Amino acid sequence: MTTIAFIGLGAMGSQMVRHLLAAGHTVRASVRRPEAADAARELGAEPFFSPAEAARGAEVVFTNVTSSEDVRMVLLGEGGAIEGAAPGTICIDHSTISPVVTRGIAQALAERGIEALDCPVSGGTVAAEAGTLTIMVGGKAEVLERVRPLLACYGKTITHIGDNGAGQVAKLCNQIAQVVNIEGIAEAMRFAQSQQVDMQRVLQAMSTGMAGSRMLDMMGPKMVARDFAAGIQARLHDKDFGLAADVAREAGLALPAMQATAAQLQTLMRNGWGKDDTSSLLRVLEDQG
């Protein structure tokens, strides 16, 4: 069994920890608040109040936080995991962050003899709870094989993409295709509304035709029912689109569908719906006429 440090016990991280503990591994959880320490204990993890303390004695350090800077701070900053992790430790980052920042972090860790894998995930909290996440991996293939049994505790599909940063590139590709699809579904539903046609019947017809997709199956019913409670909060998609836009800009890429969808996401955010589901793109269109 493996001793693990885990940084980021949010909605996703807590489910990952639950699966790791169920498999018999020991989890040292990095927390910031007393109530988070209590939540860690309830899961069966031992809480520590800095990443460095949690990483001390751990063979593998997991991170699942929000932004590029968050990952940099918990791994490399003051009190970061790098201060407690021994050479030979493996760091696995499940956050969705910049591929450029990911490569820089991996280099800094390598200088201390610490291996790094970027392992962003797809599937949301439902898949995290079920243990069926899709995991996209950047880093050394041989390092992945050493930790594959850990990832398999909550990942159904684990794909090695390439060197450090490649996992993050794959995740941003996933987000581009996913959210452009959601915008397309919202536009189809808005079109049906405008023509005073039964949206449920339109959705039923679309789902069995060439427009059928996982996103249609997930987002179409939410739009028809006007259920905008978050499965995945729209602010996270907006954050990911910002990362993709930065990379595309630096590469001189023209990605018009992504850019148009990014503008809709930004309007959604300005309307105060960032903590609602991304199906709220339908509401943006309704406001626009």
Stockholm file with secondary structure:
# STOCKHOLM 1.0

chainA/1-289         MTTIAFIGLGAMGSQMVRHLLAAGHTVRASVRRPEAADAARELGAEPFFSPAEAARGAEVVFTNVTSSEDVRMVLLGEGGAIEGAAPGTICIDHSTISPVVTRGIAQALAERGIEALDCPVSGGTVAAEAGTLTIMVGGKAEVLERVRPLLACYGKTITHIGDNGAGQVAKLCNQIAQVVNIEGIAEAMRFAQSQQVDMQRVLQAMSTGMAGSRMLDMMGPKMVARDFAAGIQARLHDKDFGLAADVAREAGLALPAMQATAAQLQTLMRNGWGKDDTSSLLRVLEDQG
#=GR chainA/1-289 SS CCEEEEECCSHHHHHHHHHHHHTTCEEEEECSSHHHHHHHHHHTCEEESSHHHHHTTCSEEEECCSSHHHHHHHHHSTTCGGGTCCTTCEEEECSCCCHHHHHHHHHHHHTTTCEEEECCEESHHHHHHHTCEEEEEESCHHHHHHHHHHHTTTEEEEEEEESTTHHHHHHHHHHHHHHHHHHHHHHHHHHHHHTTCCHHHHHHHHHTSTTCCHHHHHHHHHHHHTCCCCSSBHHHHHHHHHHHHHHHHHHTCCCHHHHHHHHHHHHHHHTTCTTSBGGGHHHHHHHHC
#=GC SS_cons         CCEEEEECCSHHHHHHHHHHHHTTCEEEEECSSHHHHHHHHHHTCEEESSHHHHHTTCSEEEECCSSHHHHHHHHHSTTCGGGTCCTTCEEEECSCCCHHHHHHHHHHHHTTTCEEEECCEESHHHHHHHTCEEEEEESCHHHHHHHHHHHTTTEEEEEEEESTTHHHHHHHHHHHHHHHHHHHHHHHHHHHHHTTCCHHHHHHHHHTSTTCCHHHHHHHHHHHHTCCCCSSBHHHHHHHHHHHHHHHHHHTCCCHHHHHHHHHHHHHHHTTCTTSBGGGHHHHHHHHC
//
